[in-house]
Amino acid sequence: MREKVGLLVCLWFLLYGSCLGRFVVEKNSLRVTSPGSLKDVYECAIGNFGVPQYGGTMVGTVLYPKANQKACKSFEDVEISFKIKPGGMPIFVLADRGDCYFTLKAWNAQNAGAAAILVADDRVEPLITMDTPEEENARADYLQNITIPSALISKALGDNIKKELSNGQMVNINLDWREALPHPDERVEYEFWTNSNDECGPKCESQIQFVKNFKGAAQILERKGYTQFTPHYITWYCPDAFILSKQCKSQCINHGRYCAPDPEQDFSKGYDGKDVVVQNLRQVCFFKIANESGKPWLWWDYVTDFAIRCPMKEKKYTKDCANDVIRSLGLDVNKIDKCIGDTEADTDNPVLKAEQESQMGKGSRGDVTILPTLVINSRQYRGKLDKGAVLKAICSGFEEATEPAICLTEDIETNECKENNGGCWQDKAANITACRDTFRGRLCECPVVQGVKFVGDGYTHCEASGVLRCEINYGGCWRGTQDGRTYSACIDDHTKGCKCPPGFKGDGVKNCEDIDECKEKLACQCPECKCKNTWGSYECSCSGNLLYMHEHDTCISKMLIRNSAGALFGQSFSAWLLREYRVMLCTSTGSGDTWTRRFGLSWHSICHWIIKERYLNICLIAISDNREW
């Protein structure tokens, strides 16, 4: 019986390969920075294990070991270590292909202290994807513990690196994953191809564990619209010649149209492949109904809860158990049953038919031939199915500076603005910086603070602009405080630029110096004037029984004036004016010399002096009497 099942499974993969044959090898770039003879950019294939540094780079020096060159056994056995001393460059181990699984080579290199492993192909051929081994043929308990990135390089490049190393040359390499995934805009679209089967060994267990661990992050991204997630499930069809066979009947629904392998690979016990297909279909329909209700993120809850509450081992992998989970999440079971349809009918199921069509590669995305498979922005993810690794890959799919906050945590990326402010402009006094941390690095962009836009190159200069610019650190202009008075070179009605205020001179940005109006004879220069310089201004007084008039920089005689109206003002003040200056106050119809004609002064000037000297009533009387100003 087991041989028959194995034969059918093999037939499934052969058929699968024939109809879904376009496999795309996902690549990243490898730049050799020294020696000069190898200096260039090369392609390398990303291994489907470990943790590729999506969105980032890694610099290291290559070491080709003298022993254990295929890395098939522990380097400890040959007394080789790749651990570096403080200040040393990370070691990239170069290993030859062959004799053992790629994953074992990576595991041995990692345990010896390597930062990455480069596997040199042993034949001239296009690059291939290094994948994980089949669990029944290899010990798989270490697979999920591989954390270093891996890359397959061509035989030619491997031979050239070995030649330079044998000549005593240091080979330095920059592994670059920044363009391994497209990052066109502020939303990432990704697909997860999975399976509801929980009896397929470590791979199934890793899928379930990943869903449980990644659920929180996935729901945050989906709820806030940062991502668009779609789950998918692989099925295969039974060839016409085998539709009536026991194998196809037990593994397929809808008369051989949609099939899955037997979970235990034994038709005589446990659940059948068709049970897996139905549960897969139920999970697709759950997502469809949840998406239509505006809550697509509930899929993560359903798959997690179903795995916990309805495992095959406990004989709970049933429709009733699934419906209990569905009801607990608030979805309509009847709608999901309607979506599932009649699994015994000899007709196409539109949902599963669409899933089969989606397996075919489109554009830059290859056919889905590996379970589980993660597709991010139409590129297949390569690497460990781990929360941190996958989240890092998704974060690399955002256009720079549009990534959500979850992508900028210390667990995901390094904040380059923390060290030397990323080399960007900053105003330490105002706590303003042009450094903007991004998943891929940092940007030096002049910021917008409290509605005020800063303009400049972002590296050496940023200047506040706009009508509100003086509200933010005085617009970056000079300011000074002395004797309780503060002056600033920022002018509110100017959108940019700095100008020292009256009483100061300088560039307005770094420096404004007090002008000594007395020394430079800019004010208080009448014969009777006494000048005293102050910070930002000056004080002027008159000698003897005289009063200083600021507007015209002159001194006039004081007089005793009572703070009242009437004849005293009209007679005494007029008499004083006539006696002292031979002028008279004229009404609008009068004639004669006026104050203005005598001194070029207006009544406005006199009023300014009167207010200053607190003779306010005199000013008001003059206005009410229509005296000439």
GIFENVEN-V692057 format. One line per field, one symbol per residue. psi: psi as a letter, one per 40 degrees, with the letter a starting at -180 (. if undefined). burial: # if it has 24 or more other ideal C-beta (glycine too) atoms within 12 Angstrom, else .. A space follows every 10 residues. Layout:
psi=???
burial=???
This chain:
psi=dddddddddd ddddddddef eghhhhiiih hheiiddehi hiiihhifia gigheaihhi ihhhidifee feiheddefh iehiiheiii hhhhiiiiei iddddddddd deeidihhhh ieihiiiihh iiihdeeihe eedeeheiii hhiidddddd ddddddeeih hhihhheded iigdaehhhi ihhaiehefe addddddddd dddedddddd dddeedihih iihhiiihid eedeidddde eiiffedhii ihdefheeia iidddddddd dddddddddd ddeegdeedd dddddddddf iddefegidd ddddddddee ihdddddddd aheeifiihd dddddddddh ihbehiiheh hihhhhfehh hhahgidddd dddddeeihh eeiiddeeid edihheedhf feeiiigdde fhiehhhide biighhihhf ehhiiaeede hhhiiidede dhffeeiiii hhfehhiieh hdeheiiihi iheiiaeedd hhihhgddde feifeideih hhiiheaihh iiiafiihhd defihiiiih higiaadddd dddddddddd efiihiaeea iiiiddddef iidddddddd ddeffddddd ddddefih.
burial=....#..##. ##..##...# ..######## ###....#.. .######### ########## #####..### ##..#....# .#......## #######..# ########## ########## #.....#### ###......# .###.##### ####..##.# ##.##..... ########.# ###...#### ########## ########## #..##.###. ##...##### ########.. .#....##.# ########## #####.#... ########## ########## .....##### #######.## ##....#... ###.##..#. #.#..#..## #.#.....#. ##..##.##. ....###### ########## ########## ########## .###.###.. .##..##... ##.####..# .######### #######.#. .#.###.#.. .#####..## .######### ......#### #....#.### #.##...#.. .#.##.#... ..##....#. #...####.# .#....#### .#####..#. #.......#. ..##.##... ..####.... ...##..... #.#.###.## ..#.#..##. ##....##.
